[in-house]
């Protein structure tokens, strides 16, 4: 690396260190209070169907709440740092030194990222690992593992008619069956996850008899179903096509089963990659919030810069929020769910160029125990980094123009 580049990095580091010290001297107490508020609020109860869903909702809530508080702190601190540099003529004085406008802006903003991350990252690690619904306590639920989705789903009626499943839950009444087909590689240690629930609140006089057949062998059966989740292991030598059949026999009850939630799941792996993914997402979100707020603050007062950066981050998150709300509704074909999905699709078209802040922190994939570093997550991280660089360059260009004027 050339001496000029080393000198530029050294000057940026000096400015960043000074900015981080100023941040903790003037706003460190506020950041700690925000972190404590996030820890306190994230422990609240949530309404859910079962214990596993309650833990997943709690984990998702904690990750999203801490990310929102950290992004808000970064926006406020970045806009304040840049506005103070403009008011005190510090940027004008730095223009007389070897520093460029990009270096002069990069120093304070990187200091803000480091200062907020020094509080946010330990708080995030504590919330991810330690509480009741944390990754350490619920390793089997949240650790990433191999998942095999069904390649074929068909509903077989009593008259022999076959209907290929499209989306939404399947309703099983007497004489019907749901067939699930999977493609399994040799040597895979997998178990079938399946959940049954009663369709409707009223209990019938004659509960429905049902059974689950896996690999041609009846594994489990019962009469009626409230909320029942099962994990049925496959044989050790299972390979190729594997079929599971849920049959409903006589009875007046109707069972509800969501084929999208039926899958083959392998043993849980390490949570290290998931934790690293969550920390990386939080750091990229802080960089994005700081760059946008700092870039806007070079041309606008700090209050307007905070409002503008907050609106952009909110719009980037709303599309995922609407999709999550629509997916949580009981009937995916209801008018409310369809309206939510239409709003989400419209926002997706309008704000396609904005990085999805909700995906950055990987709250959904963490709560589902999904594998980290998927192609969609990598795309979100790269888009956020690109957006941050663009905001940084535009802010530096505007700063250079105002300093010269």
Secondary structure as GFF3:
##gff-version 3
##sequence-region A 1 405
A	DSSP	alpha_helix	3	41	.	.	.	ID=ss1
A	DSSP	alpha_helix	51	87	.	.	.	ID=ss2
A	DSSP	alpha_helix	90	94	.	.	.	ID=ss3
A	DSSP	alpha_helix	101	129	.	.	.	ID=ss4
A	DSSP	alpha_helix	139	142	.	.	.	ID=ss5
A	DSSP	beta_strand	147	149	.	.	.	ID=ss6
A	DSSP	beta_strand	152	156	.	.	.	ID=ss7
A	DSSP	beta_strand	162	164	.	.	.	ID=ss8
A	DSSP	beta_strand	170	172	.	.	.	ID=ss9
A	DSSP	beta_strand	177	184	.	.	.	ID=ss10
A	DSSP	beta_strand	190	198	.	.	.	ID=ss11
A	DSSP	beta_strand	209	214	.	.	.	ID=ss12
A	DSSP	beta_strand	217	223	.	.	.	ID=ss13
A	DSSP	beta_strand	227	233	.	.	.	ID=ss14
A	DSSP	beta_strand	240	248	.	.	.	ID=ss15
A	DSSP	beta_strand	255	257	.	.	.	ID=ss16
A	DSSP	three_ten_helix	259	261	.	.	.	ID=ss17
A	DSSP	beta_strand	263	266	.	.	.	ID=ss18
A	DSSP	alpha_helix	272	297	.	.	.	ID=ss19
A	DSSP	alpha_helix	302	328	.	.	.	ID=ss20
A	DSSP	alpha_helix	335	350	.	.	.	ID=ss21
A	DSSP	alpha_helix	357	360	.	.	.	ID=ss22
A	DSSP	alpha_helix	363	368	.	.	.	ID=ss23
A	DSSP	alpha_helix	375	404	.	.	.	ID=ss24
###
